């Protein structure tokens, strides 16, 4: 029996009689078992705490990534909206120019046609 067990025996039974001493050895054994279980539980708790902390850090990283992606998406949406408005403006401008071109081209083609007829009739007279 080592010194620790002997001290424990004396604490539990200062008279150190045989029958009680065996009972105290069982108590000391149970005490060591509980002490080992407590040490293991403490170690397990520490490991779980580290896993939780690691998971929280990972969640924070993912949240930052997600937030950045959301900001990037918002910026891209604004850029797309700006481009769509510019396309719409250019389409209206092109439609207006097309109207002007069609309006201006009719008199020109009519004028050219008339000049062409005049030239042909002048050629016929010659």
C-alpha positions in Angstrom: 0.0 0.0 0.0 1.5 3.4 -1.0 1.7 6.4 1.3 -1.3 8.2 -0.3 -3.6 5.2 0.4 -2.3 4.8 3.9 -3.0 8.5 4.6 -6.5 8.1 3.2 -7.0 5.0 5.4 -6.0 6.9 8.4 -8.3 9.8 7.5 -11.2 7.4 7.1 -10.3 5.2 10.1 -7.7 6.4 12.6 -7.8 3.1 14.5 -6.8 1.1 11.4 -8.7 -2.1 12.3 -8.7 -4.9 9.7 -12.3 -5.0 8.6 -12.7 -1.2 8.4 -9.3 -1.0 6.7 -10.6 -3.2 3.8 -13.6 -1.0 3.5 -11.4 2.1 3.4 -9.3 0.6 0.7 -12.5 0.2 -1.4 -13.3 3.8 -0.7 -9.8 4.9 -1.7 -10.1 2.8 -4.9 -13.5 4.4 -5.6 -12.0 7.8 -4.9 -9.2 7.2 -7.4 -11.8 5.9 -10.0 -13.9 9.1 -9.4 -10.7 11.2 -9.6 -9.8 9.6 -12.9 -13.3 10.0 -14.2 -13.2 13.6 -13.2 -9.9 14.2 -14.9 -11.2 12.5 -18.1 -14.4 14.5 -18.0 -12.4 17.7 -17.6 -10.2 16.7 -20.6 -13.3 15.9 -22.6 -14.9 19.2 -21.6 -11.8 21.1 -22.7 -11.7 19.2 -26.1 -15.4 20.0 -26.6 -14.8 23.7 -25.7 -12.0 23.8 -28.3 -14.2 22.2 -30.9 -17.0 24.7 -30.1 -14.5 27.6 -30.3 -13.2 26.3 -33.6 -16.7 25.9 -34.9 -17.5 29.5 -33.9 -14.4 30.8 -35.6 -15.4 28.9 -38.7 -18.9 30.3 -38.5 -17.5 33.8 -38.2 -15.3 33.3 -41.3 -18.3 31.9 -43.3 -20.4 34.8 -42.1 -17.8 37.3 -43.3 -17.6 35.5 -46.6 -21.4 35.5 -46.9 -21.6 39.2 -46.0 -19.0 40.0 -48.7 -20.8 37.9 -51.2 -24.0 39.7 -50.4 -22.3 43.1 -50.8 -20.8 42.0 -54.1 -24.1 40.8 -55.3 -25.7 44.1 -54.3 -23.0 46.1 -56.1 -23.4 43.8 -59.2 -27.2 44.3 -59.1 -26.7 48.1 -59.0 -24.3 47.9 -61.9 -26.7 45.7 -63.9 -29.5 48.1 -63.2 -27.4 51.1 -64.3 -26.5 49.3 -67.5 -30.1 48.4 -68.2 -31.1 52.1 -67.7 -28.3 53.1 -70.1 -29.5 50.5 -72.7 -33.0 51.8 -72.3 -31.9 55.4 -72.8 -29.8 54.4 -75.9 -32.7 52.4 -77.3 -35.0 55.5 -77.0 -32.3 57.7 -78.6 -31.8 55.2 -81.4 -35.6 55.0 -82.0 -35.8 58.8 -82.1 -32.9 59.0 -84.6 -34.5 56.3 -86.7 -37.7 58.3 -86.8 -35.8 61.4 -87.8 -33.9 59.5 -90.4 -37.0 58.0 -91.9 -38.7 61.4 -91.9 -35.7 63.0 -93.5 -35.1 60.2 -96.0 -38.6 60.4 -97.5 -38.3 63.9 -98.8 -34.7 63.2 -100.0 -35.8 60.1 -101.9 -38.8 62.0 -103.3 -36.5 64.9 -104.2 -34.0 62.5 -105.8 -36.7 60.8 -107.7 -38.0 64.1 -109.0 -34.5 65.2 -110.0 -34.0 61.8 -111.7 -37.2 62.2 -113.7 -36.2 65.7 -114.7 -32.8 64.4 -115.9 -34.5 61.6 -117.8 -37.0 64.0 -119.5 -34.1 66.3 -120.3 -32.2 63.4 -121.8 -35.2 62.4 -123.9 -35.4 65.9 -125.3 -31.9 65.9 -126.4 
